[in-house]
Amino acid sequence: MITEQIKEISIYEAEKLQSMFLKEMQSGETFILDMRLVEKIDMVGIQLLLSLSKSLEEKEQRIEFINVSDAMLHEIKISHCDVALGLG
């Protein structure tokens, strides 16, 4: 589980998040991303989550998003990526 306090999934945090995600993927367990504190997400952030989801699928691992706020879910839905991320 990602234990970092992620407040933003955006172009400004993409490099840091990608490194964090790659490290967590090495565990081989279900990848759990707690979005409780996330206040902002942009298209780069959504693309990062899609890439993460695809990479995990290729490794036959699962991703689970928990504590997704209505505001974050709305942003993901208007990009039409909710189903691809398992949030639809």
Summary of the structure (lengths in Angstrom):
residues: 88
radius of gyration: 11.8
end to end distance: 21.6
largest distance: 31.9
contacts: 235
relative contact order: 0.20
helix: 42%
strand: 15%
